[in-house]
Amino acid sequence: MLVGDFTMHGVTREISLPVKIKGPITAMGGQRIGVEAMGSLNRKEYGLTWNRALEAGGVMVGEDVAIEINAEAVKTQPASTK
């Protein structure tokens, strides 16, 4: 679980996102690991309430904001000393 402070529109709240670890694998000369975190939050909890009704029904902006984080880390080799 990834837990941290998220700030949007001047409002900070703690959020937590489930994490998937992928790897490790060896590729392109190094050992690599992938991290993926996904979740969503309600924009109204951050003071973003503007919206507009559409003629065909419904509203222009949804309440849910999707969050997706993809990261890759590469294990570095120690510098050789001569």
HUJOGI-V757587 format. One record per residue. N is the residue number from 1. RES is the residue in three letters. PSI is psi in degrees with one decimal (NA if undefined). OMEGA is omega as a letter, one per 20 degrees, with the letter a starting at -180 (none if undefined). D_CENTER is the distance of its C-alpha to the mean C-alpha in Angstrom with 2 decimals. Layout:
<<N/RES/PSI/OMEGA/D_CENTER> <N/RES/PSI/OMEGA/D_CENTER>>
This chain:
<<1/MET/131.4/r/11.90> <2/LEU/121.7/a/9.34> <3/VAL/133.0/r/10.81> <4/GLY/174.1/r/10.69> <5/ASP/134.3/r/11.78> <6/PHE/128.5/r/9.97> <7/THR/130.2/r/12.51> <8/MET/130.1/r/13.25> <9/HIS/35.1/r/16.85> <10/GLY/3.6/r/18.19> <11/VAL/127.8/r/17.16> <12/THR/131.3/r/15.28> <13/ARG/152.9/r/14.39> <14/GLU/131.6/r/13.16> <15/ILE/158.8/r/10.38> <16/SER/137.2/a/9.92> <17/LEU/136.5/r/7.78> <18/PRO/145.1/a/9.93> <19/VAL/140.1/r/9.73> <20/LYS/130.3/r/11.91> <21/ILE/131.4/r/13.90> <22/LYS/121.8/a/15.77> <23/GLY/-163.7/j/18.91> <24/PRO/154.5/r/20.52> <25/ILE/160.4/r/22.40> <26/THR/119.5/a/24.86> <27/ALA/148.3/r/24.52> <28/MET/40.4/r/25.59> <29/GLY/11.0/r/27.49> <30/GLY/164.6/r/24.96> <31/GLN/131.6/a/23.18> <32/ARG/152.6/r/19.47> <33/ILE/140.6/r/16.68> <34/GLY/146.7/r/13.39> <35/VAL/132.1/r/10.28> <36/GLU/128.6/r/7.90> <37/ALA/133.8/a/5.57> <38/MET/148.7/r/5.67> <39/GLY/-168.9/r/7.25> <40/SER/163.4/r/8.96> <41/LEU/164.9/r/11.05> <42/ASN/120.2/a/14.45> <43/ARG/-25.3/r/14.98> <44/LYS/-26.4/r/18.52> <45/GLU/-13.6/r/17.58> <46/TYR/16.5/r/16.67> <47/GLY/9.5/r/20.01> <48/LEU/93.2/a/19.13> <49/THR/-7.5/a/21.99> <50/TRP/142.5/r/23.54> <51/ASN/168.6/r/24.33> <52/ARG/134.3/r/27.27> <53/ALA/140.7/r/29.19> <54/LEU/148.3/a/29.84> <55/GLU/-36.0/a/33.44> <56/ALA/0.7/a/32.70> <57/GLY/157.9/a/31.05> <58/GLY/-170.4/a/27.55> <59/VAL/161.3/a/25.42> <60/MET/-39.3/a/23.78> <61/VAL/128.9/r/20.29> <62/GLY/165.3/a/18.51> <63/GLU/-29.9/a/17.28> <64/ASP/136.5/r/13.97> <65/VAL/123.6/r/10.81> <66/ALA/138.3/r/8.26> <67/ILE/129.5/r/4.48> <68/GLU/125.6/r/3.61> <69/ILE/125.4/r/3.22> <70/ASN/127.5/a/7.03> <71/ALA/154.2/r/9.41> <72/GLU/134.4/r/13.16> <73/ALA/141.0/r/15.68> <74/VAL/127.3/r/19.37> <75/LYS/125.0/a/22.13> <76/THR/152.2/r/24.60> <77/GLN/141.1/r/28.31> <78/PRO/143.8/r/30.44> <79/ALA/136.1/r/32.59> <80/SER/140.7/r/36.10> <81/THR/135.6/a/38.88> <82/LYS/NA/none/42.28>>
